[in-house]
């Protein structure tokens, strides 16, 4: 993940020591790391992406999670790991539609008691349907950031996005196209570009719409530089960084400053439905491990060990 910092009238939420560095979190979503060493070596995960439900009524044909209206909910109140978060650790909660989970609010209340920073990702339709609830959850500091999956922007949606603090429009490389981008451009929006995930329905969609996806990917790759000026902020997940070769726009110094690390170095993924964890949501199914009675730190240790093993493979 990477993003340039935007300095605003922001307030500090909290700070903590993690391994050999200090992390400070601000209410606008800014995360600042500081160390006197040559590299950042965390003792525990800064951020964890947690899928809490597979239930969703949108039926997006490219959904890499394969969510359906009959999708199952994860147990988000009882497993041991849910009590082993660190204060100011960040969680990205998604699905499915998080609002469909019957324990969603109690789960957020438990996280707040542990001083965990909870962020959510929602479809634009569910964002509009639950707009007042989202505002209330933010006011009560039960959630902070709101990622909104945008595919069909309207004036009403853009107005609503601006009425909620810390909203980021999520778009997908290969799905986001010139027409939609122009509808969103020059409206002071923050955008997170996600890499296209060839998994579950995402794999089926690209098989049936390969030319459309390929053309959209080419358009974004060729025009990415010009888009930077049309949005308040453009950030990327690691898959998009790779697919779009984002490094071509940065000097070595800028890359060192803004790149937040590979998957598995300071973050990991949890599937609460199947009680599995892995480096990321795109990890092969054979590299997803049972949570059992493991703590957050124990899971992260397994992930970082796996990452180092893969990184060093063949070097010896």
DRENZA-277841 format. One line per field, with one value per residue (C-alpha): residue number from 1; residue in three letters; chain; y, x, z. Coordinates in steps of 0.05 Angstrom, whole numbers. Example, Ala and Ser with C-alpha at 12.3 -4.5 7.8 and 13.67 -1.06 7.14 Angstrom:
<nodes>
num 1 | 2
residu ALA | SER
chaine A | A
north -90 | -21
east 246 | 273
up 156 | 143
</nodes>
This chain:
<nodes>
num 1 | 2 | 3 | 4 | 5 | 6 | 7 | 8 | 9 | 10 | 11 | 12 | 13 | 14 | 15 | 16 | 17 | 18 | 19 | 20 | 21 | 22 | 23 | 24 | 25 | 26 | 27 | 28 | 29 | 30 | 31 | 32 | 33 | 34 | 35 | 36 | 37 | 38 | 39 | 40 | 41 | 42 | 43 | 44 | 45 | 46 | 47 | 48 | 49 | 50 | 51 | 52 | 53 | 54 | 55 | 56 | 57 | 58 | 59 | 60 | 61 | 62 | 63 | 64 | 65 | 66 | 67 | 68 | 69 | 70 | 71 | 72 | 73 | 74 | 75 | 76 | 77 | 78 | 79 | 80 | 81 | 82 | 83 | 84 | 85 | 86 | 87 | 88 | 89 | 90 | 91 | 92 | 93 | 94 | 95 | 96 | 97 | 98 | 99 | 100 | 101 | 102 | 103 | 104 | 105 | 106 | 107 | 108 | 109 | 110 | 111 | 112 | 113 | 114 | 115 | 116 | 117 | 118 | 119 | 120 | 121 | 122 | 123 | 124 | 125 | 126 | 127 | 128 | 129 | 130 | 131 | 132 | 133 | 134 | 135 | 136 | 137 | 138 | 139 | 140 | 141 | 142 | 143 | 144 | 145 | 146 | 147 | 148 | 149 | 150 | 151 | 152 | 153 | 154 | 155 | 156 | 157 | 158 | 159 | 160 | 161 | 162 | 163 | 164 | 165 | 166 | 167 | 168 | 169 | 170 | 171 | 172 | 173 | 174 | 175 | 176 | 177 | 178 | 179 | 180 | 181 | 182 | 183 | 184 | 185 | 186 | 187 | 188 | 189 | 190 | 191 | 192 | 193 | 194 | 195 | 196 | 197 | 198 | 199 | 200 | 201 | 202 | 203 | 204 | 205 | 206 | 207 | 208 | 209 | 210 | 211 | 212 | 213 | 214 | 215 | 216 | 217 | 218 | 219 | 220 | 221 | 222 | 223 | 224 | 225 | 226 | 227 | 228 | 229 | 230 | 231 | 232 | 233 | 234 | 235 | 236 | 237 | 238 | 239 | 240 | 241 | 242 | 243 | 244 | 245 | 246 | 247 | 248 | 249 | 250 | 251 | 252 | 253 | 254 | 255 | 256 | 257 | 258 | 259 | 260 | 261 | 262 | 263 | 264 | 265 | 266 | 267 | 268 | 269 | 270 | 271 | 272 | 273 | 274 | 275 | 276 | 277 | 278 | 279 | 280 | 281 | 282 | 283 | 284 | 285 | 286 | 287 | 288 | 289 | 290 | 291 | 292 | 293 | 294 | 295 | 296 | 297 | 298 | 299 | 300 | 301 | 302 | 303 | 304 | 305 | 306 | 307 | 308 | 309 | 310 | 311 | 312 | 313 | 314 | 315 | 316
residu UNK | UNK | UNK | UNK | UNK | UNK | UNK | UNK | UNK | UNK | UNK | UNK | UNK | UNK | UNK | UNK | UNK | UNK | UNK | UNK | UNK | UNK | UNK | UNK | UNK | UNK | UNK | UNK | UNK | UNK | UNK | UNK | UNK | UNK | UNK | UNK | UNK | UNK | UNK | UNK | UNK | UNK | UNK | UNK | UNK | UNK | UNK | UNK | UNK | UNK | UNK | UNK | UNK | UNK | UNK | UNK | UNK | UNK | UNK | UNK | UNK | UNK | UNK | UNK | UNK | UNK | UNK | UNK | UNK | UNK | UNK | UNK | UNK | UNK | UNK | UNK | UNK | UNK | UNK | UNK | UNK | UNK | UNK | UNK | UNK | UNK | UNK | UNK | UNK | UNK | UNK | UNK | UNK | UNK | UNK | UNK | UNK | UNK | UNK | UNK | UNK | UNK | UNK | UNK | UNK | UNK | UNK | UNK | UNK | UNK | UNK | UNK | UNK | UNK | UNK | UNK | UNK | UNK | UNK | UNK | UNK | UNK | UNK | UNK | UNK | UNK | UNK | UNK | UNK | UNK | UNK | UNK | UNK | UNK | UNK | UNK | UNK | UNK | UNK | UNK | UNK | UNK | UNK | UNK | UNK | UNK | UNK | UNK | UNK | UNK | UNK | UNK | UNK | UNK | UNK | UNK | UNK | UNK | UNK | UNK | UNK | UNK | UNK | UNK | UNK | UNK | UNK | UNK | UNK | UNK | UNK | UNK | UNK | UNK | UNK | UNK | UNK | UNK | UNK | UNK | UNK | UNK | UNK | UNK | UNK | UNK | UNK | UNK | UNK | UNK | UNK | UNK | UNK | UNK | UNK | UNK | UNK | UNK | UNK | UNK | UNK | UNK | UNK | UNK | UNK | UNK | UNK | UNK | UNK | UNK | UNK | UNK | UNK | UNK | UNK | UNK | UNK | UNK | UNK | UNK | UNK | UNK | UNK | UNK | UNK | UNK | UNK | UNK | UNK | UNK | UNK | UNK | UNK | UNK | UNK | UNK | UNK | UNK | UNK | UNK | UNK | UNK | UNK | UNK | UNK | UNK | UNK | UNK | UNK | UNK | UNK | UNK | UNK | UNK | UNK | UNK | UNK | UNK | UNK | UNK | UNK | UNK | UNK | UNK | UNK | UNK | UNK | UNK | UNK | UNK | UNK | UNK | UNK | UNK | UNK | UNK | UNK | UNK | UNK | UNK | UNK | UNK | UNK | UNK | UNK | UNK | UNK | UNK | UNK | UNK | UNK | UNK | UNK | UNK | UNK | UNK | UNK | UNK | UNK | UNK | UNK | UNK | UNK | UNK | UNK | UNK | UNK | UNK | UNK | UNK | UNK | UNK | UNK | UNK | UNK | UNK
chaine A | A | A | A | A | A | A | A | A | A | A | A | A | A | A | A | A | A | A | A | A | A | A | A | A | A | A | A | A | A | A | A | A | A | A | A | A | A | A | A | A | A | A | A | A | A | A | A | A | A | A | A | A | A | A | A | A | A | A | A | A | A | A | A | A | A | A | A | A | A | A | A | A | A | A | A | A | A | A | A | A | A | A | A | A | A | A | A | A | A | A | A | A | A | A | A | A | A | A | A | A | A | A | A | A | A | A | A | A | A | A | A | A | A | A | A | A | A | A | A | A | A | A | A | A | A | A | A | A | A | A | A | A | A | A | A | A | A | A | A | A | A | A | A | A | A | A | A | A | A | A | A | A | A | A | A | A | A | A | A | A | A | A | A | A | A | A | A | A | A | A | A | A | A | A | A | A | A | A | A | A | A | A | A | A | A | A | A | A | A | A | A | A | A | A | A | A | A | A | A | A | A | A | A | A | A | A | A | A | A | A | A | A | A | A | A | A | A | A | A | A | A | A | A | A | A | A | A | A | A | A | A | A | A | A | A | A | A | A | A | A | A | A | A | A | A | A | A | A | A | A | A | A | A | A | A | A | A | A | A | A | A | A | A | A | A | A | A | A | A | A | A | A | A | A | A | A | A | A | A | A | A | A | A | A | A | A | A | A | A | A | A | A | A | A | A | A | A | A | A | A | A | A | A | A | A | A | A | A | A | A | A | A | A | A | A
north 0 | 70 | 141 | 210 | 247 | 303 | 354 | 382 | 407 | 339 | 312 | 256 | 193 | 157 | 131 | 66 | 33 | -26 | -62 | -12 | 46 | 91 | 98 | 158 | 156 | 218 | 228 | 241 | 171 | 193 | 143 | 167 | 119 | 143 | 104 | 115 | 50 | 37 | -3 | -12 | -79 | -88 | -133 | -138 | -122 | -49 | -66 | -127 | -137 | -177 | -206 | -213 | -238 | -268 | -241 | -188 | -174 | -135 | -194 | -159 | -203 | -192 | -202 | -238 | -259 | -293 | -261 | -277 | -261 | -330 | -319 | -340 | -294 | -301 | -310 | -241 | -244 | -309 | -330 | -318 | -273 | -220 | -204 | -198 | -133 | -78 | -7 | 35 | -26 | -14 | -61 | -58 | -92 | -117 | -171 | -181 | -125 | -111 | -84 | -153 | -182 | -187 | -176 | -118 | -64 | -106 | -124 | -50 | -35 | -89 | -60 | 10 | -17 | -43 | 24 | -9 | 35 | 4 | 23 | -6 | -20 | -16 | -16 | 52 | 27 | 4 | 69 | 109 | 62 | 67 | 139 | 163 | 101 | 111 | 183 | 159 | 105 | 157 | 206 | 150 | 133 | 62 | 70 | 119 | 110 | 90 | 58 | 62 | 17 | 63 | 38 | 85 | 154 | 203 | 275 | 249 | 199 | 250 | 298 | 242 | 223 | 294 | 294 | 237 | 244 | 202 | 172 | 141 | 117 | 46 | 29 | -32 | -34 | -66 | -45 | 30 | 62 | 130 | 147 | 133 | 167 | 231 | 230 | 229 | 276 | 347 | 337 | 336 | 261 | 212 | 148 | 80 | 38 | -37 | -89 | -136 | -202 | -264 | -303 | -334 | -292 | -246 | -305 | -322 | -249 | -240 | -305 | -278 | -205 | -209 | -156 | -106 | -116 | -113 | -48 | -16 | -37 | -8 | 58 | 65 | 46 | 97 | 153 | 144 | 203 | 252 | 227 | 249 | 321 | 306 | 277 | 301 | 237 | 172 | 113 | 40 | -29 | -73 | -111 | -46 | -21 | -82 | -83 | -9 | -4 | 56 | 60 | 91 | 157 | 162 | 176 | 125 | 173 | 182 | 107 | 96 | 150 | 130 | 55 | 21 | -49 | -115 | -157 | -198 | -148 | -104 | -128 | -193 | -219 | -257 | -293 | -296 | -338 | -397 | -378 | -374 | -325 | -310 | -257 | -224 | -236 | -259 | -314 | -384 | -428 | -475 | -417 | -400 | -426 | -446 | -393 | -442 | -412 | -368 | -296 | -238 | -236 | -311 | -307 | -248 | -285 | -343 | -294 | -256 | -321 | -344 | -278 | -281 | -353 | -336 | -274 | -313 | -375 | -392 | -341 | -391
east 0 | 24 | -2 | 26 | 10 | -40 | -29 | -95 | -125 | -116 | -115 | -73 | -113 | -55 | 16 | 51 | 119 | 122 | 188 | 242 | 197 | 141 | 75 | 29 | -43 | -83 | -158 | -151 | -123 | -50 | -1 | 70 | 127 | 191 | 255 | 329 | 346 | 356 | 291 | 225 | 219 | 151 | 137 | 63 | 18 | 1 | -61 | -104 | -156 | -214 | -271 | -330 | -385 | -398 | -469 | -483 | -541 | -503 | -481 | -421 | -399 | -325 | -329 | -266 | -298 | -357 | -407 | -482 | -546 | -540 | -468 | -447 | -427 | -362 | -358 | -333 | -349 | -320 | -252 | -191 | -154 | -209 | -184 | -111 | -109 | -60 | -84 | -87 | -78 | -118 | -170 | -201 | -268 | -304 | -346 | -395 | -436 | -414 | -483 | -514 | -475 | -520 | -461 | -430 | -446 | -427 | -362 | -347 | -362 | -313 | -260 | -270 | -260 | -192 | -176 | -173 | -182 | -236 | -246 | -299 | -307 | -377 | -410 | -436 | -508 | -500 | -463 | -524 | -573 | -535 | -510 | -539 | -516 | -445 | -445 | -469 | -416 | -363 | -390 | -387 | -316 | -336 | -309 | -260 | -245 | -298 | -278 | -334 | -332 | -352 | -373 | -431 | -419 | -477 | -482 | -521 | -466 | -410 | -448 | -457 | -383 | -365 | -413 | -376 | -306 | -248 | -283 | -241 | -269 | -246 | -239 | -210 | -156 | -191 | -260 | -249 | -253 | -245 | -319 | -327 | -261 | -283 | -348 | -307 | -252 | -241 | -288 | -236 | -243 | -194 | -185 | -155 | -139 | -142 | -109 | -154 | -159 | -167 | -202 | -272 | -320 | -263 | -231 | -296 | -309 | -241 | -249 | -314 | -293 | -219 | -217 | -257 | -214 | -150 | -171 | -189 | -123 | -86 | -124 | -108 | -35 | -26 | -64 | -47 | 1 | -52 | -102 | -59 | -79 | -153 | -161 | -145 | -106 | -93 | -66 | -56 | -58 | 3 | -29 | -45 | 26 | 52 | 0 | 8 | 83 | 71 | 146 | 158 | 128 | 173 | 246 | 283 | 277 | 202 | 192 | 229 | 187 | 118 | 119 | 93 | 119 | 102 | 42 | 62 | 113 | 67 | -3 | -41 | -110 | -163 | -223 | -270 | -321 | -274 | -229 | -167 | -109 | -59 | -12 | -68 | -137 | -104 | -63 | -70 | -119 | -62 | -28 | -86 | -78 | -126 | -133 | -151 | -128 | -74 | -67 | -59 | 16 | 24 | -11 | 32 | 95 | 75 | 61 | 126 | 165 | 131 | 147 | 221 | 225 | 196 | 240 | 303 | 284 | 339 | 388 | 427
up 0 | -14 | -11 | -5 | 60 | 60 | 115 | 141 | 206 | 236 | 307 | 335 | 353 | 386 | 378 | 396 | 394 | 346 | 343 | 325 | 306 | 330 | 293 | 301 | 275 | 258 | 250 | 175 | 164 | 162 | 190 | 205 | 221 | 254 | 268 | 277 | 242 | 168 | 161 | 197 | 233 | 266 | 326 | 308 | 249 | 238 | 199 | 187 | 132 | 160 | 119 | 167 | 120 | 52 | 51 | -2 | -49 | -102 | -144 | -175 | -232 | -217 | -141 | -121 | -55 | -90 | -42 | -49 | -10 | 21 | 42 | 112 | 169 | 208 | 283 | 305 | 379 | 406 | 376 | 420 | 371 | 376 | 446 | 427 | 387 | 405 | 420 | 356 | 312 | 249 | 219 | 150 | 156 | 94 | 62 | 32 | 62 | 133 | 150 | 139 | 197 | 258 | 306 | 268 | 320 | 381 | 345 | 334 | 407 | 429 | 384 | 412 | 482 | 459 | 426 | 358 | 297 | 254 | 181 | 134 | 60 | 30 | -38 | -61 | -57 | 15 | 31 | 9 | 43 | 109 | 104 | 170 | 207 | 180 | 205 | 273 | 277 | 262 | 314 | 366 | 343 | 326 | 256 | 225 | 151 | 100 | 34 | -17 | -78 | -135 | -204 | -223 | -193 | -189 | -163 | -103 | -87 | -93 | -48 | 3 | -1 | 17 | 76 | 111 | 140 | 114 | 54 | -1 | -68 | -84 | -157 | -192 | -245 | -305 | -283 | -275 | -343 | -375 | -374 | -299 | -282 | -318 | -279 | -214 | -236 | -209 | -150 | -94 | -83 | -54 | -94 | -77 | -138 | -125 | -167 | -207 | -169 | -211 | -157 | -152 | -195 | -213 | -249 | -284 | -305 | -337 | -375 | -406 | -412 | -424 | -479 | -438 | -376 | -417 | -452 | -385 | -355 | -415 | -410 | -336 | -346 | -402 | -368 | -295 | -294 | -318 | -266 | -208 | -220 | -223 | -153 | -84 | -71 | -109 | -71 | -88 | -58 | -70 | -127 | -164 | -151 | -187 | -244 | -259 | -246 | -201 | -184 | -253 | -227 | -166 | -152 | -109 | -50 | -59 | -64 | 1 | 34 | 10 | -1 | 62 | 49 | 16 | 38 | 98 | 125 | 168 | 148 | 137 | 121 | 162 | 134 | 194 | 157 | 147 | 206 | 162 | 156 | 101 | 74 | 34 | 6 | -59 | -26 | -57 | -17 | 2 | 36 | 81 | 152 | 208 | 262 | 318 | 384 | 355 | 377 | 328 | 343 | 333 | 265 | 244 | 263 | 218 | 161 | 168 | 172 | 108 | 74 | 93 | 71 | 3 | -4 | 11 | -30 | -78 | -51 | -9
</nodes>
